[in-house]
Amino acid sequence: MAQPTVGILHPGSMGAAVAACAAANAAEVLWCETGRSAASVERAAQFGLTPVATLAELLRHSDIVISLCPPAAAENLARDVVRYRFAGLYVEANAINPERTKRITALLEPHAVVVDGGVVGSPPVRGKTPTLYVSGPAAATKRIEVLFAGTAVQTAVLGTEVGKASALKLAYASFQKTSRVLVALAVGMAREHGVDQELIEVAARRTDSYLSEPQYVAKTAARAWRWGPELEEAADALAAAGLPPEVLRAAASTLARWDDAKDGELTLTDALDRLAQP
Protein backbone atom coordinates (compact mmCIF):
# COMPACT_ATOMS: atom_id res chain seq x y z
CA MET A 1 0.00 0.00 0.00
CA ALA A 2 1.29 3.48 -0.90
CA GLN A 3 2.31 5.73 1.93
CA PRO A 4 -0.41 8.26 2.84
CA THR A 5 -0.17 12.02 2.81
CA VAL A 6 -0.99 13.35 6.28
CA GLY A 7 -2.34 16.76 7.27
CA ILE A 8 -1.87 18.13 10.80
CA LEU A 9 -4.28 20.61 12.36
CA HIS A 10 -2.28 22.32 13.89
CA PRO A 11 1.46 22.17 14.67
CA GLY A 12 1.48 23.14 18.34
CA SER A 13 4.07 21.58 20.62
CA MET A 14 2.21 18.25 20.65
CA GLY A 15 0.83 18.39 17.11
CA ALA A 16 4.13 19.17 15.43
CA ALA A 17 6.01 16.44 17.29
CA VAL A 18 3.31 13.84 16.60
CA ALA A 19 3.21 14.88 12.95
CA ALA A 20 6.99 14.49 12.70
CA CYS A 21 6.65 10.90 13.94
CA ALA A 22 3.92 10.24 11.37
CA ALA A 23 6.32 11.49 8.68
CA ALA A 24 8.38 8.32 9.13
CA ASN A 25 5.62 6.31 7.45
CA ALA A 26 3.97 9.00 5.33
CA ALA A 27 4.70 10.34 1.87
CA GLU A 28 4.46 13.88 3.25
CA VAL A 29 3.04 15.76 6.22
CA LEU A 30 1.22 19.01 5.41
CA TRP A 31 0.15 21.93 7.56
CA CYS A 32 -1.77 25.13 6.77
CA GLU A 33 0.29 28.24 7.47
CA THR A 34 -2.46 30.82 6.90
CA GLY A 35 -3.29 32.67 10.10
CA ARG A 36 -0.74 30.81 12.21
CA SER A 37 1.82 32.45 14.45
CA ALA A 38 5.53 32.92 13.81
CA ALA A 39 6.15 30.31 16.51
CA SER A 40 4.03 27.79 14.57
CA VAL A 41 5.96 28.53 11.38
CA GLU A 42 9.27 28.01 13.18
CA ARG A 43 8.04 24.83 14.88
CA ALA A 44 6.72 23.34 11.64
CA ALA A 45 10.00 24.06 9.87
CA GLN A 46 11.95 22.52 12.76
CA PHE A 47 9.98 19.28 12.41
CA GLY A 48 10.16 19.20 8.62
CA LEU A 49 6.48 19.74 7.88
CA THR A 50 5.40 20.97 4.44
CA PRO A 51 3.41 24.25 4.40
CA VAL A 52 0.35 24.80 2.23
CA ALA A 53 -1.53 28.05 1.81
CA THR A 54 -5.09 27.03 2.63
CA LEU A 55 -7.11 24.47 4.56
CA ALA A 56 -8.79 23.50 1.29
CA GLU A 57 -5.41 22.60 -0.21
CA LEU A 58 -4.40 20.58 2.84
CA LEU A 59 -7.65 18.60 2.77
CA ARG A 60 -7.50 18.05 -0.97
CA HIS A 61 -4.08 16.42 -0.77
CA SER A 62 -4.36 14.57 2.58
CA ASP A 63 -5.42 10.94 3.00
CA ILE A 64 -5.30 11.24 6.81
CA VAL A 65 -5.92 14.38 8.84
CA ILE A 66 -4.96 14.58 12.52
CA SER A 67 -6.67 17.26 14.59
CA LEU A 68 -4.60 18.34 17.61
CA CYS A 69 -5.63 21.80 18.77
CA PRO A 70 -6.86 23.56 21.95
CA PRO A 71 -10.04 21.76 23.12
CA ALA A 72 -12.30 24.79 22.68
CA ALA A 73 -11.43 24.98 18.97
CA ALA A 74 -11.98 21.31 18.11
CA GLU A 75 -15.62 21.46 17.06
CA ASN A 76 -15.31 24.64 15.02
CA LEU A 77 -12.25 23.20 13.30
CA ALA A 78 -14.25 20.08 12.40
CA ARG A 79 -16.99 22.31 10.97
CA ASP A 80 -14.39 24.04 8.79
CA VAL A 81 -13.28 20.62 7.52
CA VAL A 82 -16.89 19.60 6.80
CA ARG A 83 -17.30 22.60 4.50
CA TYR A 84 -14.76 21.05 2.13
CA ARG A 85 -16.31 17.56 2.25
CA PHE A 86 -13.09 15.89 3.31
CA ALA A 87 -13.48 12.20 2.46
CA GLY A 88 -10.38 10.69 4.05
CA LEU A 89 -9.56 9.49 7.57
CA TYR A 90 -9.99 12.12 10.29
CA VAL A 91 -8.30 11.51 13.65
CA GLU A 92 -10.06 13.56 16.35
CA ALA A 93 -7.18 13.54 18.83
CA ASN A 94 -8.11 16.52 20.99
CA ALA A 95 -8.69 16.48 24.74
CA ILE A 96 -12.47 16.75 24.49
CA ASN A 97 -15.30 14.92 26.17
CA PRO A 98 -16.84 11.84 24.51
CA GLU A 99 -20.12 13.58 23.69
CA ARG A 100 -18.29 16.30 21.79
CA THR A 101 -16.29 13.64 19.96
CA LYS A 102 -19.54 11.95 18.94
CA ARG A 103 -20.95 15.26 17.67
CA ILE A 104 -17.82 15.83 15.60
CA THR A 105 -18.07 12.28 14.26
CA ALA A 106 -21.68 12.88 13.21
CA LEU A 107 -20.63 16.08 11.43
CA LEU A 108 -17.85 14.41 9.47
CA GLU A 109 -19.16 10.92 8.83
CA PRO A 110 -21.28 11.58 5.76
CA HIS A 111 -17.98 11.91 3.90
CA ALA A 112 -15.05 11.02 6.19
CA VAL A 113 -14.12 8.08 8.42
CA VAL A 114 -13.50 9.27 11.99
CA VAL A 115 -11.15 7.77 14.57
CA ASP A 116 -11.40 8.94 18.18
CA GLY A 117 -7.95 9.58 19.63
CA GLY A 118 -6.32 10.70 22.86
CA VAL A 119 -2.63 11.32 23.47
CA VAL A 120 -1.41 10.42 26.96
CA GLY A 121 2.07 11.61 27.82
CA SER A 122 4.45 14.39 26.80
CA PRO A 123 5.26 15.35 23.18
CA PRO A 124 7.49 12.72 21.52
CA VAL A 125 10.79 14.58 21.73
CA ARG A 126 14.01 14.02 23.69
CA GLY A 127 13.24 10.37 24.35
CA LYS A 128 9.58 10.82 25.40
CA THR A 129 7.20 8.11 24.14
CA PRO A 130 3.54 9.11 24.52
CA THR A 131 0.72 6.71 23.70
CA LEU A 132 -1.97 7.58 21.18
CA TYR A 133 -5.08 5.69 22.25
CA VAL A 134 -7.59 5.21 19.45
CA SER A 135 -11.07 3.82 19.04
CA GLY A 136 -13.27 3.54 15.98
CA PRO A 137 -13.68 1.40 12.86
CA ALA A 138 -11.17 -1.46 12.94
CA ALA A 139 -9.74 -0.82 9.48
CA ALA A 140 -9.23 2.86 10.30
CA THR A 141 -7.52 2.28 13.66
CA LYS A 142 -5.25 -0.24 11.94
CA ARG A 143 -4.15 2.47 9.51
CA ILE A 144 -3.18 4.67 12.46
CA GLU A 145 -1.20 1.83 14.02
CA VAL A 146 0.69 1.42 10.72
CA LEU A 147 1.23 5.19 10.44
CA PHE A 148 3.05 5.34 13.79
CA ALA A 149 4.73 1.93 13.70
CA GLY A 150 8.37 2.10 14.76
CA THR A 151 8.10 5.72 15.98
CA ALA A 152 8.18 7.38 19.40
CA VAL A 153 4.37 7.53 19.35
CA GLN A 154 3.02 4.24 20.64
CA THR A 155 -0.54 3.31 19.65
CA ALA A 156 -3.17 1.35 21.57
CA VAL A 157 -6.57 0.38 20.18
CA LEU A 158 -9.47 0.48 22.64
CA GLY A 159 -12.11 -1.01 20.37
CA THR A 160 -14.55 0.20 17.75
CA GLU A 161 -16.67 2.56 19.87
CA VAL A 162 -16.05 6.26 19.29
CA GLY A 163 -15.72 8.01 22.65
CA LYS A 164 -13.57 5.44 24.44
CA ALA A 165 -10.25 7.11 23.62
CA SER A 166 -11.59 10.54 24.60
CA ALA A 167 -12.90 9.14 27.87
CA LEU A 168 -9.56 7.55 28.77
CA LYS A 169 -7.64 10.73 27.95
CA LEU A 170 -9.91 12.89 30.10
CA ALA A 171 -10.06 10.40 32.96
CA TYR A 172 -6.26 10.48 33.13
CA ALA A 173 -6.07 14.25 32.62
CA SER A 174 -8.65 14.81 35.38
CA PHE A 175 -6.29 13.38 37.97
CA GLN A 176 -2.96 14.39 36.48
CA LYS A 177 -3.79 18.03 35.94
CA THR A 178 -6.08 18.68 38.88
CA SER A 179 -3.43 17.26 41.22
CA ARG A 180 -0.94 19.81 39.88
CA VAL A 181 -3.43 22.57 40.65
CA LEU A 182 -3.79 21.24 44.20
CA VAL A 183 0.00 21.38 44.60
CA ALA A 184 -0.06 25.08 43.73
CA LEU A 185 -2.82 25.75 46.26
CA ALA A 186 -1.13 23.72 49.00
CA VAL A 187 2.28 25.33 48.51
CA GLY A 188 0.68 28.77 48.22
CA MET A 189 -1.18 28.29 51.52
CA ALA A 190 1.95 27.01 53.28
CA ARG A 191 4.05 29.89 51.94
CA GLU A 192 1.55 32.38 53.36
CA HIS A 193 2.34 30.97 56.81
CA GLY A 194 6.06 30.46 56.24
CA VAL A 195 5.96 26.68 56.22
CA ASP A 196 6.34 25.93 52.52
CA GLN A 197 9.75 24.29 52.89
CA GLU A 198 8.46 22.16 55.75
CA LEU A 199 5.51 21.08 53.58
CA ILE A 200 7.87 20.02 50.80
CA GLU A 201 9.99 18.07 53.28
CA VAL A 202 6.90 16.28 54.59
CA ALA A 203 5.83 15.40 51.06
CA ALA A 204 9.34 14.25 50.10
CA ARG A 205 9.11 11.51 52.72
CA ARG A 206 6.18 10.05 50.80
CA THR A 207 6.47 8.14 47.53
CA ASP A 208 5.64 9.89 44.24
CA SER A 209 4.04 12.95 45.81
CA TYR A 210 3.56 15.91 43.51
CA LEU A 211 4.05 18.06 46.58
CA SER A 212 7.71 17.11 46.48
CA GLU A 213 7.95 18.73 43.01
CA PRO A 214 6.80 22.32 43.59
CA GLN A 215 8.97 23.52 40.72
CA TYR A 216 6.31 22.02 38.43
CA VAL A 217 3.89 24.74 39.51
CA ALA A 218 5.58 27.20 37.14
CA LYS A 219 5.14 24.78 34.25
CA THR A 220 1.50 24.36 35.23
CA ALA A 221 1.02 28.13 35.10
CA ALA A 222 2.55 28.32 31.63
CA ARG A 223 0.21 25.60 30.36
CA ALA A 224 -2.91 26.84 32.14
CA TRP A 225 -4.43 28.35 28.97
CA ARG A 226 -4.60 24.81 27.52
CA TRP A 227 -5.23 22.80 30.67
CA GLY A 228 -8.20 24.89 31.87
CA PRO A 229 -10.40 24.20 28.82
CA GLU A 230 -9.36 20.54 28.96
CA LEU A 231 -10.60 20.26 32.54
CA GLU A 232 -13.86 21.96 31.54
CA GLU A 233 -14.29 19.23 28.94
CA ALA A 234 -13.57 16.61 31.58
CA ALA A 235 -16.12 18.24 33.89
CA ASP A 236 -18.74 17.97 31.14
CA ALA A 237 -17.91 14.28 30.83
CA LEU A 238 -18.36 13.78 34.59
CA ALA A 239 -21.70 15.60 34.54
CA ALA A 240 -22.89 13.46 31.64
CA ALA A 241 -22.04 10.37 33.70
CA GLY A 242 -24.01 11.66 36.71
CA LEU A 243 -20.82 12.37 38.66
CA PRO A 244 -20.06 15.71 40.37
CA PRO A 245 -18.02 18.03 38.12
CA GLU A 246 -17.42 20.79 40.66
CA VAL A 247 -13.82 19.87 41.57
CA LEU A 248 -12.72 19.99 37.94
CA ARG A 249 -14.59 23.22 37.27
CA ALA A 250 -12.93 24.75 40.33
CA ALA A 251 -9.53 23.58 39.08
CA ALA A 252 -10.26 25.13 35.66
CA SER A 253 -11.23 28.38 37.40
CA THR A 254 -7.95 28.32 39.32
CA LEU A 255 -5.99 27.75 36.12
CA ALA A 256 -7.74 30.75 34.53
CA ARG A 257 -5.79 32.97 36.94
CA TRP A 258 -2.69 32.05 34.95
CA ASP A 259 -4.15 32.64 31.48
CA ASP A 260 -1.80 35.55 30.79
CA ALA A 261 1.23 33.36 31.52
CA LYS A 262 0.76 31.45 28.25
CA ASP A 263 3.89 29.41 27.50
CA GLY A 264 6.00 31.85 29.51
CA GLU A 265 9.15 31.25 31.53
CA LEU A 266 8.07 31.67 35.14
CA THR A 267 9.69 30.94 38.46
CA LEU A 268 7.80 29.24 41.28
CA THR A 269 7.58 32.60 43.07
CA ASP A 270 6.15 34.30 39.97
CA ALA A 271 3.54 31.57 39.52
CA LEU A 272 2.43 31.67 43.15
CA ASP A 273 2.28 35.46 43.14
CA ARG A 274 0.03 35.41 40.06
CA LEU A 275 -2.16 32.81 41.69
CA ALA A 276 -2.58 34.94 44.82
CA GLN A 277 -3.09 38.21 42.95
CA PRO A 278 -4.66 37.57 39.52
TORGU-374141 format. One line per 8 residues: number of its first residue (from 1); their letters; for each residue x, y, z of C-alpha. Coordinates in Angstrom, 3 decimals, always signed. Layout:
NUM> a> X/Y/Z  ... .
! end
This chain:
1> maqptvgi> +0.000/+0.000/+0.000  +1.288/+3.481/-0.899  +2.309/+5.733/+1.929  -0.412/+8.260/+2.836  -0.166/+12.020/+2.812  -0.986/+13.355/+6.276  -2.337/+16.755/+7.274  -1.866/+18.129/+10.798 .
9> lhpgsmga> -4.280/+20.613/+12.362  -2.282/+22.319/+13.893  +1.459/+22.170/+14.666  +1.485/+23.136/+18.336  +4.073/+21.577/+20.616  +2.210/+18.247/+20.647  +0.830/+18.390/+17.109  +4.134/+19.172/+15.430 .
17> avaacaaa> +6.009/+16.439/+17.294  +3.311/+13.839/+16.604  +3.213/+14.883/+12.952  +6.989/+14.494/+12.704  +6.649/+10.902/+13.937  +3.924/+10.239/+11.369  +6.318/+11.493/+8.677  +8.383/+8.320/+9.133 .
25> naaevlwc> +5.618/+6.307/+7.454  +3.974/+9.005/+5.329  +4.701/+10.335/+1.870  +4.464/+13.884/+3.245  +3.036/+15.763/+6.218  +1.219/+19.009/+5.414  +0.148/+21.927/+7.564  -1.767/+25.125/+6.769 .
33> etgrsaas> +0.289/+28.235/+7.469  -2.465/+30.820/+6.895  -3.292/+32.669/+10.103  -0.741/+30.810/+12.205  +1.822/+32.452/+14.452  +5.531/+32.920/+13.812  +6.147/+30.312/+16.512  +4.034/+27.791/+14.567 .
41> veraaqfg> +5.964/+28.532/+11.382  +9.269/+28.006/+13.182  +8.039/+24.830/+14.876  +6.717/+23.336/+11.645  +10.005/+24.059/+9.870  +11.951/+22.521/+12.756  +9.978/+19.277/+12.414  +10.164/+19.195/+8.618 .
49> ltpvatla> +6.478/+19.738/+7.876  +5.397/+20.968/+4.442  +3.414/+24.245/+4.401  +0.348/+24.799/+2.226  -1.534/+28.052/+1.806  -5.090/+27.030/+2.634  -7.112/+24.467/+4.565  -8.792/+23.497/+1.288 .
57> ellrhsdi> -5.410/+22.602/-0.214  -4.398/+20.581/+2.842  -7.650/+18.601/+2.775  -7.500/+18.053/-0.969  -4.084/+16.417/-0.766  -4.363/+14.569/+2.577  -5.416/+10.943/+2.998  -5.295/+11.236/+6.808 .
65> vislcppa> -5.923/+14.384/+8.837  -4.962/+14.584/+12.516  -6.674/+17.256/+14.591  -4.599/+18.343/+17.612  -5.626/+21.805/+18.773  -6.861/+23.557/+21.949  -10.037/+21.764/+23.116  -12.304/+24.787/+22.676 .
73> aaenlard> -11.434/+24.976/+18.968  -11.978/+21.310/+18.105  -15.619/+21.455/+17.058  -15.308/+24.643/+15.017  -12.252/+23.199/+13.296  -14.248/+20.083/+12.401  -16.993/+22.307/+10.968  -14.389/+24.035/+8.795 .
81> vvryrfag> -13.283/+20.619/+7.522  -16.893/+19.600/+6.800  -17.304/+22.602/+4.496  -14.758/+21.053/+2.127  -16.309/+17.557/+2.252  -13.092/+15.886/+3.309  -13.479/+12.201/+2.455  -10.380/+10.686/+4.049 .
89> lyveanai> -9.558/+9.492/+7.574  -9.993/+12.124/+10.294  -8.300/+11.511/+13.654  -10.059/+13.565/+16.348  -7.177/+13.542/+18.828  -8.109/+16.516/+20.990  -8.693/+16.476/+24.741  -12.466/+16.752/+24.486 .
97> npertkri> -15.298/+14.915/+26.171  -16.839/+11.836/+24.505  -20.124/+13.582/+23.695  -18.290/+16.303/+21.790  -16.295/+13.639/+19.964  -19.538/+11.947/+18.935  -20.946/+15.262/+17.666  -17.818/+15.831/+15.602 .
105> tallepha> -18.067/+12.282/+14.261  -21.679/+12.883/+13.210  -20.633/+16.083/+11.432  -17.847/+14.413/+9.467  -19.157/+10.919/+8.830  -21.284/+11.583/+5.756  -17.983/+11.909/+3.902  -15.049/+11.018/+6.185 .
113> vvvdggvv> -14.121/+8.084/+8.417  -13.505/+9.269/+11.989  -11.149/+7.774/+14.573  -11.396/+8.938/+18.179  -7.949/+9.580/+19.633  -6.322/+10.697/+22.855  -2.627/+11.319/+23.475  -1.412/+10.420/+26.964 .
121> gsppvrgk> +2.069/+11.613/+27.820  +4.445/+14.388/+26.800  +5.257/+15.352/+23.181  +7.490/+12.721/+21.515  +10.788/+14.582/+21.730  +14.013/+14.019/+23.694  +13.240/+10.369/+24.349  +9.580/+10.817/+25.405 .
129> tptlyvsg> +7.198/+8.113/+24.143  +3.537/+9.111/+24.517  +0.718/+6.713/+23.698  -1.970/+7.578/+21.176  -5.078/+5.686/+22.254  -7.589/+5.207/+19.447  -11.074/+3.819/+19.035  -13.270/+3.543/+15.980 .
137> paaatkri> -13.684/+1.396/+12.865  -11.167/-1.457/+12.937  -9.739/-0.822/+9.476  -9.231/+2.855/+10.301  -7.516/+2.281/+13.659  -5.250/-0.244/+11.936  -4.150/+2.473/+9.506  -3.183/+4.666/+12.465 .
145> evlfagta> -1.200/+1.826/+14.018  +0.688/+1.423/+10.724  +1.225/+5.187/+10.437  +3.054/+5.337/+13.789  +4.729/+1.926/+13.698  +8.368/+2.095/+14.761  +8.102/+5.715/+15.980  +8.180/+7.376/+19.400 .
153> vqtavlgt> +4.373/+7.533/+19.351  +3.016/+4.243/+20.635  -0.537/+3.308/+19.653  -3.166/+1.346/+21.571  -6.566/+0.378/+20.176  -9.469/+0.482/+22.643  -12.114/-1.007/+20.372  -14.551/+0.204/+17.750 .
161> evgkasal> -16.674/+2.562/+19.870  -16.051/+6.260/+19.286  -15.720/+8.012/+22.650  -13.571/+5.444/+24.442  -10.251/+7.114/+23.621  -11.586/+10.539/+24.597  -12.904/+9.142/+27.869  -9.561/+7.552/+28.768 .
169> klayasfq> -7.644/+10.730/+27.949  -9.910/+12.889/+30.104  -10.058/+10.401/+32.960  -6.255/+10.480/+33.132  -6.074/+14.247/+32.624  -8.646/+14.814/+35.375  -6.290/+13.378/+37.971  -2.965/+14.386/+36.477 .
177> ktsrvlva> -3.794/+18.027/+35.936  -6.079/+18.677/+38.884  -3.432/+17.257/+41.217  -0.943/+19.810/+39.883  -3.433/+22.570/+40.653  -3.786/+21.241/+44.204  +0.001/+21.384/+44.603  -0.059/+25.077/+43.731 .
185> lavgmare> -2.823/+25.752/+46.258  -1.130/+23.722/+48.997  +2.284/+25.332/+48.510  +0.684/+28.767/+48.219  -1.177/+28.292/+51.516  +1.954/+27.014/+53.277  +4.047/+29.891/+51.939  +1.546/+32.375/+53.364 .
193> hgvdqeli> +2.337/+30.966/+56.809  +6.058/+30.458/+56.237  +5.965/+26.676/+56.221  +6.339/+25.932/+52.517  +9.749/+24.288/+52.887  +8.457/+22.156/+55.751  +5.514/+21.084/+53.583  +7.873/+20.020/+50.805 .
201> evaarrtd> +9.988/+18.072/+53.275  +6.899/+16.280/+54.587  +5.834/+15.402/+51.058  +9.340/+14.251/+50.100  +9.106/+11.510/+52.717  +6.182/+10.051/+50.795  +6.469/+8.139/+47.531  +5.639/+9.890/+44.240 .
209> sylsepqy> +4.040/+12.955/+45.812  +3.561/+15.914/+43.507  +4.052/+18.065/+46.577  +7.715/+17.109/+46.482  +7.954/+18.729/+43.010  +6.796/+22.325/+43.595  +8.968/+23.517/+40.722  +6.312/+22.016/+38.429 .
217> vaktaara> +3.886/+24.745/+39.514  +5.580/+27.204/+37.139  +5.137/+24.778/+34.251  +1.498/+24.361/+35.233  +1.024/+28.135/+35.098  +2.553/+28.319/+31.628  +0.206/+25.600/+30.361  -2.913/+26.838/+32.142 .
225> wrwgpele> -4.431/+28.349/+28.971  -4.595/+24.813/+27.523  -5.233/+22.801/+30.671  -8.201/+24.892/+31.870  -10.400/+24.204/+28.815  -9.361/+20.543/+28.960  -10.601/+20.257/+32.539  -13.862/+21.965/+31.540 .
233> eaadalaa> -14.287/+19.226/+28.940  -13.569/+16.607/+31.576  -16.118/+18.241/+33.888  -18.741/+17.966/+31.137  -17.908/+14.283/+30.834  -18.361/+13.784/+34.591  -21.701/+15.599/+34.535  -22.889/+13.459/+31.640 .
241> aglppevl> -22.041/+10.374/+33.701  -24.006/+11.656/+36.705  -20.821/+12.372/+38.655  -20.062/+15.706/+40.371  -18.015/+18.031/+38.115  -17.419/+20.789/+40.662  -13.824/+19.874/+41.568  -12.715/+19.987/+37.945 .
249> raaastla> -14.594/+23.222/+37.274  -12.929/+24.747/+40.330  -9.530/+23.577/+39.082  -10.259/+25.132/+35.663  -11.232/+28.377/+37.399  -7.952/+28.325/+39.316  -5.993/+27.750/+36.120  -7.736/+30.747/+34.535 .
257> rwddakdg> -5.794/+32.970/+36.942  -2.694/+32.046/+34.946  -4.145/+32.642/+31.479  -1.796/+35.554/+30.786  +1.232/+33.358/+31.522  +0.761/+31.451/+28.245  +3.886/+29.408/+27.503  +6.002/+31.854/+29.512 .
265> eltltdal> +9.148/+31.246/+31.529  +8.067/+31.669/+35.143  +9.691/+30.941/+38.460  +7.803/+29.242/+41.277  +7.578/+32.596/+43.067  +6.145/+34.302/+39.969  +3.535/+31.574/+39.525  +2.434/+31.671/+43.154 .
273> drlaqp> +2.284/+35.464/+43.145  +0.029/+35.412/+40.059  -2.155/+32.810/+41.693  -2.576/+34.936/+44.823  -3.089/+38.213/+42.949  -4.662/+37.569/+39.517 .
! end
